[in-house]
Amino acid sequence: MSKVISFEVHNHELHEIAMKIRSQVFVEEQGVPADLELDHEEDSVHFLLYFRKKPVGTARFRETENGVKLERFAILSNFRGLGLGNDLIRFVLTKAREKRRPIYLNAQVQVVDYYTKWGFIKEGDAFFEAGIQHFKMVYHSFDLVNKALPKAICRR
């Protein structure tokens, strides 16, 4: 029922849709200054989540000196709690892994547990970004599997 697509900022129609979703979630709901939403747009790969052919979520990632940074995950309020965020993060993680670099994000404190379920681990102390408390979280899912494999016991 859901579909995720990726696009570049030069696709003005899709970028405008994503910006409307981000504006509603971050600027209107959370009080984030609107000008912060424009940072790093050109450097990012953008994503739109559709549910029943309607755009209801967005995210982006960009490459930094530290790896691939996932950012701007937003689902419209009427569509939260339906599992659509799982579809979006699964797709974005799949695309980010293709870069073969470390993956990380800055998670708002209220969604740390959600990202933990996806293999992210908090790193460092809490900090404020756009007036909201965050934690840096690093994706360790593959690392944990690789560390566990040598210790695995095969029984026949």
Secondary structure, 3 states (H helix, E strand, C coil): CEEEEEECCCCHHHHHHHHHHHHHHHHHHCCCCHHHHHCCCCCEEEEEEEECCEEEEEEEEEEECCEEEEEEEEECHHHCCCCHHHHHHHHHHHHHHCCCCCEEEEEEHHHHHHHHHCCEEEEEEEEEECCEEEEEEEECHHHHHHHHHHHCCCCC
